[in-house]
Amino acid sequence: MHKGKIVVKDGKTEIIDCELCGFKHLQPIPSKEEIKKYYEKQYYQDTKPNLLDYEKEIRKTQWSNLWYRDKLDIVNKYVNKHSETKRLLDVGCGNGLFLKFMSENEWEAMGIEPSCTASERANSLTLNVNNTTLEDFIENKWHRYFDFINLKCVLEHVPNPTEIINICKDLLKEEGMICIEVPNDFNTLQLEIHRLKLCKSHYWLTTPDHINYFEFSSLTRLLKKCGFDIHLQTADFPMEFFLLMEDNYINNRETGSKCHERRMNFEVNLNDEIRRNIYISMAQLGIGRTCIMYATLNTDK
């Protein structure tokens, strides 16, 4: 059992601010076997079936492409300076739409997805997706092979984020880049909403699938501990703004859909440069619904 201050104690759910790990996580941590079974059999089938709904995703294409384009521009500017190749590994690639976008933009794109349901759906787009875990994938010995590794919404789900980052470190070229996206939890806006009792207590907790809870400072510490330097940190729209305006999307699905639509309109209507600068500034303040960090290996270590 890890030691740390208990930050949430609610029925069977206990979250600690772990002294050893340097970030908040469930206590006790589920086993790898429990997690593997959950993602193979339940996650996309029961918990998040909408994530594999291509019709819904296609309707959001203009909005999704904003984020794909941002990532492509950032990584191309960096990788083009250091490598003649463009090899991407997308860990937990889900429906494969980001892989598809990158492969259509001159990247040799490969994905890893532990869910059979999701990997079959992604491979239906004629993508190169391996139905496995990152831990098993490393056995194929892709040492120093990839120019870019993408981990979107991965670290919050795994029992040992440090292990995952270190595996990526081995797969990444010395001049490569990693991008990590995780929910920005226990951030100042969420804590203010909790203090004001504008929503149900600790509404951002999503067990059993979210094991770990990061914010910008703890994710920075983890990356630096693993031997990475932060190249860029940015965020996305702080959905907490709606709760502070008393649009309670947490308890009302219809309100949630309207809030998400307004958020998408805000981002689509903004000039790319303005939108990107706003979110880089928000990251410096520690706000935004998601922490997005681009990092490179510290070659001095």
Secondary structure as UniProt FT lines:
FT   STRAND          4..10
FT   TURN            11..12
FT   STRAND          13..18
FT   TURN            19..21
FT   STRAND          24..26
FT   HELIX           32..41
FT   HELIX           43..47
FT   HELIX           49..52
FT   HELIX           54..59
FT   HELIX           61..82
FT   STRAND          87..91
FT   TURN            94..95
FT   HELIX           97..103
FT   TURN            104..106
FT   STRAND          108..112
FT   HELIX           116..123
FT   TURN            124..126
FT   STRAND          128..130
FT   HELIX           134..137
FT   HELIX           138..140
FT   TURN            143..144
FT   STRAND          146..152
FT   HELIX           155..157
FT   HELIX           161..171
FT   STRAND          172..184
FT   TURN            185..186
FT   HELIX           188..196
FT   TURN            201..204
FT   TURN            207..209
FT   STRAND          212..214
FT   HELIX           216..225
FT   TURN            226..227
FT   STRAND          228..234
FT   HELIX           240..244
FT   TURN            245..246
FT   HELIX           253..269
FT   HELIX           272..285
FT   STRAND          290..297
FT   TURN            299..300
//
